[in-house]
Amino acid sequence: DNQSPAPVKKEAKKLNEAELYNKIQELEEGKAELFDKLEKVEEENKKVKE
């Protein structure tokens, strides 16, 4: 009876989803940092142009 592969696949899928979620969170944080840096750069450029 092939009962064991299905639960194993389900567990693997859960793990992958958790890993993906963590990666997405990391990317979101990185994106927020980049936007902060971009804002600072734009502010500096405005000061230079004035």
C-alpha positions in Angstrom: 0.0 0.0 0.0 1.4 3.4 -1.0 0.3 5.4 2.0 3.7 6.7 3.2 4.8 8.9 0.2 1.8 11.2 0.5 2.3 12.4 4.1 6.0 12.7 3.4 5.3 14.9 0.4 2.9 16.9 2.5 5.5 17.5 5.2 8.1 18.5 2.5 5.6 20.9 1.0 4.9 22.5 4.4 8.7 22.8 5.0 9.1 24.4 1.6 6.2 26.8 2.2 7.8 27.8 5.6 11.2 28.4 3.9 9.6 30.4 1.1 7.7 32.5 3.7 11.0 33.2 5.5 12.7 34.1 2.3 9.8 36.5 1.3 10.0 38.1 4.8 13.8 38.6 4.3 13.2 40.1 0.9 10.5 42.5 2.2 12.9 43.7 4.9 15.7 44.2 2.4 13.3 46.1 0.1 12.3 48.4 2.9 16.0 49.1 3.7 16.6 49.9 0.0 13.7 52.3 -0.1 15.0 54.0 3.0 18.4 54.4 1.4 16.8 55.6 -1.8 14.9 58.3 0.1 18.1 59.5 1.7 20.0 59.6 -1.6 17.1 61.6 -3.2 17.1 64.0 -0.2 20.9 64.5 -0.6 20.5 65.1 -4.3 17.9 67.8 -3.6 20.3 69.5 -1.2 23.1 69.4 -3.7 20.9 70.9 -6.5 19.7 73.8 -4.3 
